[in-house]
Every structure is written in C-alpha cells, then in structure tokens.
Amino acid sequence: MMAACTKVNDMNARIGEHETLVQFRISGDFERPTFTRGDLSADGSAMTDLWVFDFIDGECAQSLHLTPDDDGWGTPAMVMSHGEHNVCFVAARGEDPTLNEEEMTIMWSIPKDAFWGETTLNVSQNTTPVSVTLDRIATKLRLLATDAVPANASVVAATPETWYYGVNYFTGEPSGEQKKERTVTIPASYAGTEGKLAISFFGISGSAEWTTDVVLSSRDAQGNVIGSATIVGAPFKANRATEYSGRLFTKDGQMDVSLNAAWADAYTGTW
C-alpha cells in the first residue's frame, strides 16, 4: 500500500484490450436530485474537491482529483483493467487540502464538511456505470454564548485537546490529530446581544464516539482574555453536531438545548 498512485489526466486515452472505461455516479447526503455537473453539495454548501483512488490487491494503481470546473465532476470515470478493484472516494470542501500518498491521507488546514465511501467491483467489458454512496465523515462543534457580548469582544477561540484534521482515504478513518486553537472573529453587530453569538468548527471523525476537553476563551482586539470556560469530555462522532451552550463572559449559565435537524440528533450540554 506504499506504492504511489498514477495520476489520471486524460479520460480519452486509448483503452486497451483488457480495459474498460468505468463511470461512477456519486450519491449520499448531498442536495442533488440528478447527477448533473456542479451540484455536489450538502447543507447548501458545495464541495470543492473530489478524489477517487483505485486499489488493486491493496496497492493504489491510479487516482483522480476533480474540482467543480473539471469535466466529470460528480460523475468521475477511470480506465480500469479487468479484474477486482477496491475504489475509495473522498468529497470535501476543506481549506488547503494536502495529499500524502505514503500515509494515504488527505489533510486540511481547516477541515469542513467531508464525505467518504468505497466500492468493490469486478471490472469486465460489460461493466456498467457504478453508483456509490458516500457517508459523512465530518463532525461539528457548535458553541452558543448565552450571556451578553461585551462591546470590546473581538474573537472567540476554542482549543480541543484532540481534534482530527485529515482522513485516511483507504479506510475512511480520521487522521492528523492536532491540538490547535480555532478562532472566529465576532462581528461588531453582536455587541450587547444575548443568546445570539453562535460559532461552529468542523473536524473529521469515525463512526465510533470519542471524547475530548475543549478550552474556550474570548479576547479583545489587544489579545486580552475577557471571558473563558472549559468543556470536559465533549463527545464527538461522524455525522453528528455536538452543541454546547453557556455563559462565556459571566458564570452560572443555564442549559439551552437546540438540535441540528440536518444531521443526526445533536449532543447538547453546557460548560
């Protein structure tokens, strides 16, 4: 599995006697009634990258990377040799994706929504288009500050003790564990409001639930901390939003439960 994939560039290349052009039709938790170019999206946001990896006997034989402007977006095709293949797919919209063929991972500087899937097929001259369902491998932390936002509040920062920034494209399992601060700028219009400041962070997860502590803080424009809180043992899993609410700028907050209906039932709690 350490062999480098051959990059697929020309789908109009000559097809050999023991090869077939195989087309894949992507489906899953996407808002796409038909397989048309440019509508590979979820929750109203379009994916920005689609990868296809063709494995033969556990080794990557070829790979394909498409963006929305490419022909075949949403319906990729590969010239494949006759015989058994395991084909893996990743569709995502994270920032600065980096492919590591040696470790078989895709890493993002900022992960966002992401999906993974695989299919096993025996390619022959009679192979017809193959439908593939991708499952969400993203998780999400949503934070709601229930107390009034001070006028000098500039950013909200969250630092999970454990957070995953990549995926193993062969197994679909999370990779790239990092402890890194994530920040969101607070718009000036939120000053003085209560229960309206909500922020979200995406990460990558497997289907098994895992937990981590999260340190929260708010800072002014000079970097001075003006509010903080700690969440202990926040649980995460793929295709589920974990939602916490509480007072960030004062203490003794009360529970405020909400659900994200577009995903699986959210886990909610207070800090």
Phi, psi and omega in degrees: 000008180266353182291143181285144177282143171281127181284130179272122181243321187237106179283353178264011179297157182299133180266125182286173183298325183251038179226157179218141174279116183251128178255141180245139178247116187272133174220174181150215181277049180251149176273080184213100181291334179224164180275073179248154184294135170094006183239029178280089188219162177211140182055031178081003180242131182281143171292153181248345182216144174224123178246144174231130181236125183256113181254136174235121182053041175080000179244140182285118182270324181198159179219159181221132177237123182237148171239168187303336180276354183274147171297139180091003177301123181088337177225065183293157179221149178221143169279117187237141177290152179291139182131188186275135180227146169246117186246128183245146186229142172225127173237131186202171176223030178286169183267141175054058179293138178233125180266128176242102184290328181295319180264356180058049181232157167240127181242145176239144174292323173226104178288146174228206183300141183208150183223150180219149176198168179211160175210147176248130181215153176256105186282133174216180180293346181260006182295129180259170178308139187251125177271133183230130177260128178257139179254147180293131175247010177268149167238169185211135173256121178244128183242132178236117176275122186268349180262174184292139179276121179296152182297332183266006179290125185251317181221156167245133181238142175231132179234095175289141177296324177230131177206142185251131186248007182207178180223143169279113188286349176275323184254339185080005181274152181292153177212180176069046180296131178216152168251108187214138178287136175245132184234152174226133177285136179271117177300143182301333182294345180276350181302128179086349180280156178235134176070020180242342182279106180232136179227155181224148176228131176269152171212177179254141183212157169271184181282341179279135181289142176221162184233156176204155173274149181229125176263126181250148174204159172233141182230156174273183185296338179269001178090006179283134179286126180243359177189148181204160177197163178228132174257126182255126174067041177290128183268143180223152172200163181299144176064029176219135174270132174258117188245125177237145176225154179168179180276126179259329185258343173225183184246182176062049180282164178248157181293139176223098189269137173217159182237146175258099188290340183285341180250190170294165181307132183286150168272130182236151178192183177236158174254000000 
